[in-house]
Amino acid sequence: MLMDTVHYSVLQQEVLQYLVPPQGEGLFIDCTLGEGGHSELVLQENPGIKLVGLDADAHILEIARQRLEPFKARVRLYNTWFNTFFREYPLGGERPDAILFDLGISIFHYERAGRGFSFQKEEPLDMRLDTTLEISAYDIINTYPEKELARIFFEYGEERYSRMIAAAIVRERAKSSIETSAELAQLIKSSVPAKYRYGRIHPATRSFQALRIMVNGELARLNSVLEDALGVLKVGGRIGVISFHSLEDRIVKQFLQKKSQTCTCPPEWPICKCGGQAVVKLIQKKPIQPSDDEVDQNAPSRSAKLRVAEKLMDEER
Protein backbone atom coordinates (compact mmCIF):
# COMPACT_ATOMS: atom_id res chain seq x y z
CA MET A 1 0.00 0.00 0.00
CA LEU A 2 1.43 3.37 -1.04
CA MET A 3 2.17 5.72 1.82
CA ASP A 4 0.53 9.12 1.48
CA THR A 5 2.83 11.77 0.07
CA VAL A 6 2.60 15.31 1.39
CA HIS A 7 5.28 17.19 -0.53
CA TYR A 8 4.67 19.27 -3.66
CA SER A 9 7.73 19.26 -5.93
CA VAL A 10 8.46 22.75 -7.25
CA LEU A 11 9.22 23.83 -10.82
CA GLN A 12 7.97 20.55 -12.26
CA GLN A 13 7.47 21.69 -15.84
CA GLU A 14 10.72 23.63 -15.77
CA VAL A 15 12.61 20.48 -14.72
CA LEU A 16 11.07 18.61 -17.65
CA GLN A 17 11.84 21.45 -20.06
CA TYR A 18 15.41 22.23 -19.07
CA LEU A 19 16.85 18.98 -17.69
CA VAL A 20 15.32 15.99 -19.49
CA PRO A 21 17.51 15.05 -22.49
CA PRO A 22 15.85 16.16 -25.76
CA GLN A 23 15.74 12.58 -27.04
CA GLY A 24 13.71 11.58 -23.96
CA GLU A 25 16.12 8.83 -22.97
CA GLY A 26 19.32 8.37 -21.00
CA LEU A 27 20.27 8.35 -17.32
CA PHE A 28 18.73 10.91 -14.95
CA ILE A 29 20.09 11.22 -11.39
CA ASP A 30 17.75 12.75 -8.81
CA CYS A 31 20.17 13.62 -6.02
CA THR A 32 17.52 14.63 -3.48
CA LEU A 33 14.75 12.13 -4.15
CA GLY A 34 12.49 13.02 -1.23
CA GLU A 35 9.05 11.53 -1.78
CA GLY A 36 9.85 11.06 -5.47
CA GLY A 37 7.78 13.85 -7.04
CA HIS A 38 10.25 15.03 -9.67
CA SER A 39 11.35 11.47 -10.43
CA GLU A 40 7.80 10.22 -10.90
CA LEU A 41 7.09 13.04 -13.34
CA VAL A 42 10.28 12.43 -15.34
CA LEU A 43 9.58 8.69 -15.57
CA GLN A 44 5.91 9.15 -16.52
CA GLU A 45 6.71 11.58 -19.31
CA ASN A 46 9.77 9.77 -20.68
CA PRO A 47 9.57 5.98 -21.10
CA GLY A 48 13.18 5.91 -22.30
CA ILE A 49 14.65 7.43 -19.13
CA LYS A 50 16.48 5.35 -16.54
CA LEU A 51 16.62 6.92 -13.10
CA VAL A 52 18.92 6.80 -10.10
CA GLY A 53 17.49 8.33 -6.93
CA LEU A 54 19.44 9.30 -3.82
CA ASP A 55 18.32 10.25 -0.33
CA ALA A 56 20.03 10.28 3.04
CA ASP A 57 16.76 9.60 4.89
CA ALA A 58 15.90 5.89 4.82
CA HIS A 59 12.28 6.53 5.84
CA ILE A 60 11.49 8.96 3.04
CA LEU A 61 13.38 6.77 0.57
CA GLU A 62 10.93 3.96 1.31
CA ILE A 63 8.01 6.29 0.55
CA ALA A 64 9.62 7.13 -2.79
CA ARG A 65 10.31 3.45 -3.49
CA GLN A 66 6.61 2.66 -3.18
CA ARG A 67 5.63 5.68 -5.26
CA LEU A 68 8.00 4.67 -8.06
CA GLU A 69 7.03 0.97 -7.97
CA PRO A 70 5.31 1.14 -11.41
CA PHE A 71 8.68 2.13 -12.93
CA LYS A 72 10.91 -0.18 -10.89
CA ALA A 73 12.55 -1.77 -13.94
CA ARG A 74 14.04 1.65 -14.76
CA VAL A 75 14.84 2.78 -11.21
CA ARG A 76 17.76 2.30 -8.82
CA LEU A 77 17.64 3.86 -5.36
CA TYR A 78 20.51 4.58 -2.95
CA ASN A 79 20.23 5.51 0.72
CA THR A 80 23.18 7.89 0.83
CA TRP A 81 24.24 11.53 0.98
CA PHE A 82 24.69 12.94 -2.52
CA ASN A 83 28.25 14.13 -1.87
CA THR A 84 29.23 10.63 -0.75
CA PHE A 85 27.60 9.10 -3.85
CA PHE A 86 29.47 11.31 -6.32
CA ARG A 87 32.75 11.06 -4.42
CA GLU A 88 32.61 7.25 -4.55
CA TYR A 89 30.44 7.04 -7.72
CA PRO A 90 29.28 3.39 -7.70
CA LEU A 91 28.00 3.44 -11.31
CA GLY A 92 31.42 2.93 -12.85
CA GLY A 93 31.59 4.13 -16.45
CA GLU A 94 27.84 4.78 -16.66
CA ARG A 95 27.59 8.55 -16.96
CA PRO A 96 24.38 10.55 -16.44
CA ASP A 97 22.70 12.72 -19.07
CA ALA A 98 21.08 14.88 -16.39
CA ILE A 99 21.62 15.59 -12.70
CA LEU A 100 19.07 17.35 -10.49
CA PHE A 101 19.52 18.71 -6.97
CA ASP A 102 16.41 20.00 -5.20
CA LEU A 103 17.85 21.45 -1.99
CA GLY A 104 14.54 22.19 -0.31
CA ILE A 105 13.59 20.28 2.81
CA SER A 106 10.59 18.05 2.17
CA ILE A 107 7.25 18.94 3.74
CA PHE A 108 7.33 15.35 5.00
CA HIS A 109 10.08 16.31 7.44
CA TYR A 110 8.08 19.21 8.81
CA GLU A 111 4.79 17.33 9.01
CA ARG A 112 5.58 13.66 9.70
CA ALA A 113 9.22 12.98 10.52
CA GLY A 114 8.81 13.77 14.24
CA ARG A 115 12.37 15.11 14.46
CA GLY A 116 11.81 18.73 15.41
CA PHE A 117 12.17 20.36 12.00
CA SER A 118 9.07 22.48 12.59
CA PHE A 119 8.88 25.18 15.25
CA GLN A 120 5.12 24.69 15.24
CA LYS A 121 5.26 21.17 16.70
CA GLU A 122 6.13 19.70 20.07
CA GLU A 123 8.81 17.22 18.94
CA PRO A 124 12.25 16.13 20.17
CA LEU A 125 15.04 18.47 19.03
CA ASP A 126 16.79 16.33 16.43
CA MET A 127 16.75 17.70 12.84
CA ARG A 128 18.93 14.92 11.44
CA LEU A 129 17.95 13.83 7.93
CA ASP A 130 20.11 10.76 8.50
CA THR A 131 19.49 9.57 12.05
CA THR A 132 22.92 7.90 12.21
CA LEU A 133 24.62 11.30 12.31
CA GLU A 134 26.34 11.79 15.65
CA ILE A 135 25.30 15.36 16.47
CA SER A 136 21.67 16.44 16.69
CA ALA A 137 20.07 19.84 17.17
CA TYR A 138 19.64 18.93 20.85
CA ASP A 139 23.41 18.54 21.23
CA ILE A 140 24.11 21.88 19.58
CA ILE A 141 21.52 23.81 21.57
CA ASN A 142 22.46 22.29 24.91
CA THR A 143 26.26 22.06 24.69
CA TYR A 144 27.74 24.54 22.19
CA PRO A 145 29.32 27.74 23.58
CA GLU A 146 27.31 30.95 23.31
CA LYS A 147 29.64 32.50 20.72
CA GLU A 148 29.40 29.41 18.52
CA LEU A 149 25.61 29.40 18.73
CA ALA A 150 25.53 33.05 17.72
CA ARG A 151 27.86 32.32 14.79
CA ILE A 152 25.67 29.45 13.56
CA PHE A 153 22.49 31.54 13.70
CA PHE A 154 24.17 34.47 11.94
CA GLU A 155 26.12 32.60 9.25
CA TYR A 156 23.61 29.90 8.37
CA GLY A 157 20.38 31.68 9.18
CA GLU A 158 21.37 35.30 8.52
CA GLU A 159 19.66 36.01 11.83
CA ARG A 160 20.15 39.64 12.93
CA TYR A 161 19.43 38.86 16.59
CA SER A 162 21.78 35.87 16.73
CA ARG A 163 23.66 37.07 19.83
CA MET A 164 20.47 37.85 21.70
CA ILE A 165 19.03 34.41 20.89
CA ALA A 166 22.26 32.60 21.81
CA ALA A 167 22.43 34.39 25.17
CA ALA A 168 18.83 33.45 25.97
CA ILE A 169 19.50 29.79 25.12
CA VAL A 170 22.56 29.65 27.38
CA ARG A 171 20.64 31.25 30.27
CA GLU A 172 17.74 28.83 29.87
CA ARG A 173 19.79 25.65 29.55
CA ALA A 174 21.63 26.54 32.77
CA LYS A 175 18.31 25.91 34.52
CA SER A 176 17.30 22.79 32.56
CA SER A 177 18.01 21.28 29.16
CA ILE A 178 16.00 22.46 26.14
CA GLU A 179 14.24 19.34 24.91
CA THR A 180 11.73 20.13 22.15
CA SER A 181 11.26 22.20 19.03
CA ALA A 182 8.27 24.05 20.48
CA GLU A 183 10.23 24.88 23.64
CA LEU A 184 13.10 26.29 21.58
CA ALA A 185 10.77 28.25 19.31
CA GLN A 186 9.03 29.87 22.26
CA LEU A 187 12.38 30.72 23.85
CA ILE A 188 13.56 32.39 20.64
CA LYS A 189 10.31 34.31 20.31
CA SER A 190 10.53 35.63 23.85
CA SER A 191 14.19 36.64 23.46
CA VAL A 192 13.88 38.99 20.47
CA PRO A 193 12.46 42.53 20.34
CA ALA A 194 8.66 42.78 20.30
CA LYS A 195 8.56 44.27 16.80
CA TYR A 196 10.41 41.19 15.48
CA ARG A 197 7.98 38.73 17.05
CA TYR A 198 5.12 39.69 14.79
CA GLY A 199 6.84 40.19 11.45
CA ARG A 200 6.25 38.49 8.12
CA ILE A 201 7.91 35.27 9.27
CA HIS A 202 8.01 33.54 12.64
CA PRO A 203 11.00 34.81 14.66
CA ALA A 204 12.36 31.26 14.98
CA THR A 205 12.42 30.61 11.21
CA ARG A 206 16.01 31.67 10.56
CA SER A 207 17.41 30.00 13.67
CA PHE A 208 15.72 26.71 12.83
CA GLN A 209 17.07 26.91 9.27
CA ALA A 210 20.56 27.52 10.64
CA LEU A 211 20.33 24.55 13.01
CA ARG A 212 19.14 22.21 10.26
CA ILE A 213 21.95 23.33 7.95
CA MET A 214 24.53 22.86 10.71
CA VAL A 215 23.25 19.45 11.84
CA ASN A 216 23.23 18.02 8.32
CA GLY A 217 26.29 19.83 6.96
CA GLU A 218 24.18 21.07 4.05
CA LEU A 219 26.39 23.88 2.75
CA ALA A 220 29.59 21.86 3.12
CA ARG A 221 28.00 18.96 1.21
CA LEU A 222 26.83 21.30 -1.56
CA ASN A 223 30.26 22.91 -1.82
CA SER A 224 31.95 19.52 -2.16
CA VAL A 225 29.50 17.78 -4.51
CA LEU A 226 29.25 20.19 -7.46
CA GLU A 227 32.74 19.51 -8.81
CA ASP A 228 32.35 15.74 -8.49
CA ALA A 229 28.87 15.70 -10.04
CA LEU A 230 29.96 17.82 -12.98
CA GLY A 231 32.94 15.54 -13.45
CA VAL A 232 30.82 12.41 -14.05
CA LEU A 233 28.15 14.18 -16.14
CA LYS A 234 28.26 13.38 -19.86
CA VAL A 235 29.47 16.06 -22.23
CA GLY A 236 26.26 17.57 -23.56
CA GLY A 237 24.41 16.65 -20.37
CA ARG A 238 22.84 19.13 -17.99
CA ILE A 239 23.09 19.83 -14.28
CA GLY A 240 20.35 21.70 -12.44
CA VAL A 241 20.11 22.92 -8.86
CA ILE A 242 16.96 24.19 -7.14
CA SER A 243 17.80 26.28 -4.08
CA PHE A 244 15.57 28.02 -1.56
CA HIS A 245 17.78 30.52 0.22
CA SER A 246 20.58 32.88 -0.68
CA LEU A 247 23.39 30.87 0.94
CA GLU A 248 22.77 27.86 -1.32
CA ASP A 249 22.06 29.94 -4.40
CA ARG A 250 25.30 31.90 -3.97
CA ILE A 251 27.36 28.68 -3.90
CA VAL A 252 25.67 27.35 -7.06
CA LYS A 253 25.82 30.68 -8.89
CA GLN A 254 29.52 31.21 -8.21
CA PHE A 255 30.42 27.63 -9.15
CA LEU A 256 28.57 27.69 -12.47
CA GLN A 257 29.81 31.18 -13.32
CA LYS A 258 33.40 30.08 -12.73
CA LYS A 259 32.93 26.99 -14.91
CA SER A 260 31.35 29.06 -17.69
CA GLN A 261 34.30 31.45 -17.98
CA THR A 262 36.57 31.17 -20.99
CA CYS A 263 39.43 33.05 -19.34
CA THR A 264 40.82 32.65 -15.85
CA CYS A 265 43.68 35.14 -16.17
CA PRO A 266 44.00 37.89 -13.54
CA PRO A 267 41.79 40.87 -14.50
CA GLU A 268 44.78 43.22 -14.67
CA TRP A 269 46.36 41.27 -17.56
CA PRO A 270 45.75 43.14 -20.84
CA ILE A 271 45.33 39.97 -22.93
CA CYS A 272 44.37 36.37 -22.24
CA LYS A 273 47.33 34.04 -21.76
CA CYS A 274 45.60 31.00 -20.25
CA GLY A 275 43.88 29.81 -23.42
CA GLY A 276 41.05 28.66 -21.21
CA GLN A 277 37.83 27.08 -22.39
CA ALA A 278 34.42 27.16 -20.76
CA VAL A 279 33.46 23.87 -19.13
CA VAL A 280 29.73 24.65 -19.08
CA LYS A 281 27.23 26.88 -20.83
CA LEU A 282 24.67 28.62 -18.65
CA ILE A 283 21.19 27.88 -19.99
CA GLN A 284 19.94 31.17 -18.56
CA LYS A 285 22.00 33.88 -16.90
CA LYS A 286 19.33 34.53 -14.30
CA PRO A 287 17.76 31.75 -12.21
CA ILE A 288 14.50 30.18 -13.38
CA GLN A 289 11.72 30.92 -10.90
CA PRO A 290 8.18 29.61 -10.39
CA SER A 291 5.30 31.13 -12.31
CA ASP A 292 2.71 33.23 -10.54
CA ASP A 293 0.26 30.34 -10.94
CA GLU A 294 2.61 27.93 -9.16
CA VAL A 295 3.19 30.36 -6.30
CA ASP A 296 -0.58 30.80 -5.95
CA GLN A 297 -1.00 27.01 -5.72
CA ASN A 298 2.03 26.38 -3.50
CA ALA A 299 3.22 29.40 -1.51
CA PRO A 300 6.53 27.85 -0.32
CA SER A 301 7.66 27.65 -3.96
CA ARG A 302 8.02 31.45 -4.11
CA SER A 303 11.64 31.32 -2.93
CA ALA A 304 12.73 28.54 -5.33
CA LYS A 305 15.47 29.26 -7.88
CA LEU A 306 16.61 26.81 -10.54
CA ARG A 307 20.01 27.22 -12.18
CA VAL A 308 20.87 24.98 -15.14
CA ALA A 309 24.09 24.51 -17.09
CA GLU A 310 25.05 22.28 -20.01
CA LYS A 311 28.43 20.57 -19.95
CA LEU A 312 30.68 21.47 -22.90
CA MET A 313 33.82 19.48 -22.14
CA ASP A 314 35.54 17.18 -19.67
CA GLU A 315 38.25 18.68 -17.51
CA GLU A 316 41.49 16.94 -16.63
CA ARG A 317 41.13 15.74 -13.06
C-alpha positions as semicolon CSV with decimal commas, in nm:
position;residue;x (nm);y (nm);z (nm)
1;M;0,000;0,000;0,000
2;L;0,143;0,337;-0,104
3;M;0,217;0,572;0,182
4;D;0,053;0,912;0,148
5;T;0,283;1,177;0,007
6;V;0,260;1,531;0,139
7;H;0,528;1,719;-0,053
8;Y;0,467;1,927;-0,366
9;S;0,773;1,926;-0,593
10;V;0,846;2,275;-0,725
11;L;0,922;2,383;-1,082
12;Q;0,797;2,055;-1,226
13;Q;0,747;2,169;-1,584
14;E;1,072;2,363;-1,577
15;V;1,261;2,048;-1,472
16;L;1,107;1,861;-1,765
17;Q;1,184;2,145;-2,006
18;Y;1,541;2,223;-1,907
19;L;1,685;1,898;-1,769
20;V;1,532;1,599;-1,949
21;P;1,751;1,505;-2,249
22;P;1,585;1,616;-2,576
23;Q;1,574;1,258;-2,704
24;G;1,371;1,158;-2,396
25;E;1,612;0,883;-2,297
26;G;1,932;0,837;-2,100
27;L;2,027;0,835;-1,732
28;F;1,873;1,091;-1,495
29;I;2,009;1,122;-1,139
30;D;1,775;1,275;-0,881
31;C;2,017;1,362;-0,602
32;T;1,752;1,463;-0,348
33;L;1,475;1,213;-0,415
34;G;1,249;1,302;-0,123
35;E;0,905;1,153;-0,178
36;G;0,985;1,106;-0,547
37;G;0,778;1,385;-0,704
38;H;1,025;1,503;-0,967
39;S;1,135;1,147;-1,043
40;E;0,780;1,022;-1,090
41;L;0,709;1,304;-1,334
42;V;1,028;1,243;-1,534
43;L;0,958;0,869;-1,557
44;Q;0,591;0,915;-1,652
45;E;0,671;1,158;-1,931
46;N;0,977;0,977;-2,068
47;P;0,957;0,598;-2,110
48;G;1,318;0,591;-2,230
49;I;1,465;0,743;-1,913
50;K;1,648;0,535;-1,654
51;L;1,662;0,692;-1,310
52;V;1,892;0,680;-1,010
53;G;1,749;0,833;-0,693
54;L;1,944;0,930;-0,382
55;D;1,832;1,025;-0,033
56;A;2,003;1,028;0,304
57;D;1,676;0,960;0,489
58;A;1,590;0,589;0,482
59;H;1,228;0,653;0,584
60;I;1,149;0,896;0,304
61;L;1,338;0,677;0,057
62;E;1,093;0,396;0,131
63;I;0,801;0,629;0,055
64;A;0,962;0,713;-0,279
65;R;1,031;0,345;-0,349
66;Q;0,661;0,266;-0,318
67;R;0,563;0,568;-0,526
68;L;0,800;0,467;-0,806
69;E;0,703;0,097;-0,797
70;P;0,531;0,114;-1,141
71;F;0,868;0,213;-1,293
72;K;1,091;-0,018;-1,089
73;A;1,255;-0,177;-1,394
74;R;1,404;0,165;-1,476
75;V;1,484;0,278;-1,121
76;R;1,776;0,230;-0,882
77;L;1,764;0,386;-0,536
78;Y;2,051;0,458;-0,295
79;N;2,023;0,551;0,072
80;T;2,318;0,789;0,083
81;W;2,424;1,153;0,098
82;F;2,469;1,294;-0,252
83;N;2,825;1,413;-0,187
84;T;2,923;1,063;-0,075
85;F;2,760;0,910;-0,385
86;F;2,947;1,131;-0,632
87;R;3,275;1,106;-0,442
88;E;3,261;0,725;-0,455
89;Y;3,044;0,704;-0,772
90;P;2,928;0,339;-0,770
91;L;2,800;0,344;-1,131
92;G;3,142;0,293;-1,285
93;G;3,159;0,413;-1,645
94;E;2,784;0,478;-1,666
95;R;2,759;0,855;-1,696
96;P;2,438;1,055;-1,644
97;D;2,270;1,272;-1,907
98;A;2,108;1,488;-1,639
99;I;2,162;1,559;-1,270
100;L;1,907;1,735;-1,049
101;F;1,952;1,871;-0,697
102;D;1,641;2,000;-0,520
103;L;1,785;2,145;-0,199
104;G;1,454;2,219;-0,031
105;I;1,359;2,028;0,281
106;S;1,059;1,805;0,217
107;I;0,725;1,894;0,374
108;F;0,733;1,535;0,500
109;H;1,008;1,631;0,744
110;Y;0,808;1,921;0,881
111;E;0,479;1,733;0,901
112;R;0,558;1,366;0,970
113;A;0,922;1,298;1,052
114;G;0,881;1,377;1,424
115;R;1,237;1,511;1,446
116;G;1,181;1,873;1,541
117;F;1,217;2,036;1,200
118;S;0,907;2,248;1,259
119;F;0,888;2,518;1,525
120;Q;0,512;2,469;1,524
121;K;0,526;2,117;1,670
122;E;0,613;1,970;2,007
123;E;0,881;1,722;1,894
124;P;1,225;1,613;2,017
125;L;1,504;1,847;1,903
126;D;1,679;1,633;1,643
127;M;1,675;1,770;1,284
128;R;1,893;1,492;1,144
129;L;1,795;1,383;0,793
130;D;2,011;1,076;0,850
131;T;1,949;0,957;1,205
132;T;2,292;0,790;1,221
133;L;2,462;1,130;1,231
134;E;2,634;1,179;1,565
135;I;2,530;1,536;1,647
136;S;2,167;1,644;1,669
137;A;2,007;1,984;1,717
138;Y;1,964;1,893;2,085
139;D;2,341;1,854;2,123
140;I;2,411;2,188;1,958
141;I;2,152;2,381;2,157
142;N;2,246;2,229;2,491
143;T;2,626;2,206;2,469
144;Y;2,774;2,454;2,219
145;P;2,932;2,774;2,358
146;E;2,731;3,095;2,331
147;K;2,964;3,250;2,072
148;E;2,940;2,941;1,852
149;L;2,561;2,940;1,873
150;A;2,553;3,305;1,772
151;R;2,786;3,232;1,479
152;I;2,567;2,945;1,356
153;F;2,249;3,154;1,370
154;F;2,417;3,447;1,194
155;E;2,612;3,260;0,925
156;Y;2,361;2,990;0,837
157;G;2,038;3,168;0,918
158;E;2,137;3,530;0,852
159;E;1,966;3,601;1,183
160;R;2,015;3,964;1,293
161;Y;1,943;3,886;1,659
162;S;2,178;3,587;1,673
163;R;2,366;3,707;1,983
164;M;2,047;3,785;2,170
165;I;1,903;3,441;2,089
166;A;2,226;3,260;2,181
167;A;2,243;3,439;2,517
168;A;1,883;3,345;2,597
169;I;1,950;2,979;2,512
170;V;2,256;2,965;2,738
171;R;2,064;3,125;3,027
172;E;1,774;2,883;2,987
173;R;1,979;2,565;2,955
174;A;2,163;2,654;3,277
175;K;1,831;2,591;3,452
176;S;1,730;2,279;3,256
177;S;1,801;2,128;2,916
178;I;1,600;2,246;2,614
179;E;1,424;1,934;2,491
180;T;1,173;2,013;2,215
181;S;1,126;2,220;1,903
182;A;0,827;2,405;2,048
183;E;1,023;2,488;2,364
184;L;1,310;2,629;2,158
185;A;1,077;2,825;1,931
186;Q;0,903;2,987;2,226
187;L;1,238;3,072;2,385
188;I;1,356;3,239;2,064
189;K;1,031;3,431;2,031
190;S;1,053;3,563;2,385
191;S;1,419;3,664;2,346
192;V;1,388;3,899;2,047
193;P;1,246;4,253;2,034
194;A;0,866;4,278;2,030
195;K;0,856;4,427;1,680
196;Y;1,041;4,119;1,548
197;R;0,798;3,873;1,705
198;Y;0,512;3,969;1,479
199;G;0,684;4,019;1,145
200;R;0,625;3,849;0,812
201;I;0,791;3,527;0,927
202;H;0,801;3,354;1,264
203;P;1,100;3,481;1,466
204;A;1,236;3,126;1,498
205;T;1,242;3,061;1,121
206;R;1,601;3,167;1,056
207;S;1,741;3,000;1,367
208;F;1,572;2,671;1,283
209;Q;1,707;2,691;0,927
210;A;2,056;2,752;1,064
211;L;2,033;2,455;1,301
212;R;1,914;2,221;1,026
213;I;2,195;2,333;0,795
214;M;2,453;2,286;1,071
215;V;2,325;1,945;1,184
216;N;2,323;1,802;0,832
217;G;2,629;1,983;0,696
218;E;2,418;2,107;0,405
219;L;2,639;2,388;0,275
220;A;2,959;2,186;0,312
221;R;2,800;1,896;0,121
222;L;2,683;2,130;-0,156
223;N;3,026;2,291;-0,182
224;S;3,195;1,952;-0,216
225;V;2,950;1,778;-0,451
226;L;2,925;2,019;-0,746
227;E;3,274;1,951;-0,881
228;D;3,235;1,574;-0,849
229;A;2,887;1,570;-1,004
230;L;2,996;1,782;-1,298
231;G;3,294;1,554;-1,345
232;V;3,082;1,241;-1,405
233;L;2,815;1,418;-1,614
234;K;2,826;1,338;-1,986
235;V;2,947;1,606;-2,223
236;G;2,626;1,757;-2,356
237;G;2,441;1,665;-2,037
238;R;2,284;1,913;-1,799
239;I;2,309;1,983;-1,428
240;G;2,035;2,170;-1,244
241;V;2,011;2,292;-0,886
242;I;1,696;2,419;-0,714
243;S;1,780;2,628;-0,408
244;F;1,557;2,802;-0,156
245;H;1,778;3,052;0,022
246;S;2,058;3,288;-0,068
247;L;2,339;3,087;0,094
248;E;2,277;2,786;-0,132
249;D;2,206;2,994;-0,440
250;R;2,530;3,190;-0,397
251;I;2,736;2,868;-0,390
252;V;2,567;2,735;-0,706
253;K;2,582;3,068;-0,889
254;Q;2,952;3,121;-0,821
255;F;3,042;2,763;-0,915
256;L;2,857;2,769;-1,247
257;Q;2,981;3,118;-1,332
258;K;3,340;3,008;-1,273
259;K;3,293;2,699;-1,491
260;S;3,135;2,906;-1,769
261;Q;3,430;3,145;-1,798
262;T;3,657;3,117;-2,099
263;C;3,943;3,305;-1,934
264;T;4,082;3,265;-1,585
265;C;4,368;3,514;-1,617
266;P;4,400;3,789;-1,354
267;P;4,179;4,087;-1,450
268;E;4,478;4,322;-1,467
269;W;4,636;4,127;-1,756
270;P;4,575;4,314;-2,084
271;I;4,533;3,997;-2,293
272;C;4,437;3,637;-2,224
273;K;4,733;3,404;-2,176
274;C;4,560;3,100;-2,025
275;G;4,388;2,981;-2,342
276;G;4,105;2,866;-2,121
277;Q;3,783;2,708;-2,239
278;A;3,442;2,716;-2,076
279;V;3,346;2,387;-1,913
280;V;2,973;2,465;-1,908
281;K;2,723;2,688;-2,083
282;L;2,467;2,862;-1,865
283;I;2,119;2,788;-1,999
284;Q;1,994;3,117;-1,856
285;K;2,200;3,388;-1,690
286;K;1,933;3,453;-1,430
287;P;1,776;3,175;-1,221
288;I;1,450;3,018;-1,338
289;Q;1,172;3,092;-1,090
290;P;0,818;2,961;-1,039
291;S;0,530;3,113;-1,231
292;D;0,271;3,323;-1,054
293;D;0,026;3,034;-1,094
294;E;0,261;2,793;-0,916
295;V;0,319;3,036;-0,630
296;D;-0,058;3,080;-0,595
297;Q;-0,100;2,701;-0,572
298;N;0,203;2,638;-0,350
299;A;0,322;2,940;-0,151
300;P;0,653;2,785;-0,032
301;S;0,766;2,765;-0,396
302;R;0,802;3,145;-0,411
303;S;1,164;3,132;-0,293
304;A;1,273;2,854;-0,533
305;K;1,547;2,926;-0,788
306;L;1,661;2,681;-1,054
307;R;2,001;2,722;-1,218
308;V;2,087;2,498;-1,514
309;A;2,409;2,451;-1,709
310;E;2,505;2,228;-2,001
311;K;2,843;2,057;-1,995
312;L;3,068;2,147;-2,290
313;M;3,382;1,948;-2,214
314;D;3,554;1,718;-1,967
315;E;3,825;1,868;-1,751
316;E;4,149;1,694;-1,663
317;R;4,113;1,574;-1,306
